[in-house]
Amino acid sequence: MSRAIDRRRSVNSMNASTLTAHANSLITGNSEMADRIRIHNWAATPLGFIEDWSETLVATVNLMLHSPFPTILSWGEEMVFLYNDAAIPTLTGKHPTALGGLYRDIFHEAWSLVSADLAACFYRGGTTVRDNMFIPILLNGIIEDHYFSYSLIPVYENGESPASTMPSATRRISS
């Protein structure tokens, strides 16, 4: 049985304050999203406990959190969604529930438009730059026209195939 499964089974017997203290030491910064990442129930996601995250994932999350640009991290084959404070306005009404969700579920209305770029980055290590790309976003049951400028870069785990994509984006609403 894997270590992660053992930890999930014994989480009720663990000292929650110890886990929180360890998570606090791994995730740096005093921003809203740093705090949300520390307290999020990651055990309910494909990423599992913060304490079990790879050094690459922790370092990439901390890099993302300290970026002054809107930055999103989609980690693993499931593309688990993390983001920084600067990305909150670009997420419109999807914050804070987007944290820890799957990219394809969070932006299901735009998946057919962005999935090829994400797949090229994640599976082939390609980079992408898009300027003013039309991406409709569902807000309060209504599809709104938005235009995003974004770039995608792969993040490698141990020099192997990409472990994630790291988009940086800006948004404007169609007038």
Beta strands, then each sheet from edge to edge (+ up, - down):
strand 1: 72-75
strand 2: 80-83
strand 3: 128-134
strand 4: 137-139
strand 5: 142-144
strand 6: 146-152
strand 7: 154-156
strand 8: 162-165
strand 9: 168-173
sheet 1: 2+ 1- 8+ 7-
sheet 2: 3+ 6- 9+
sheet 3: 4+ 5-
end
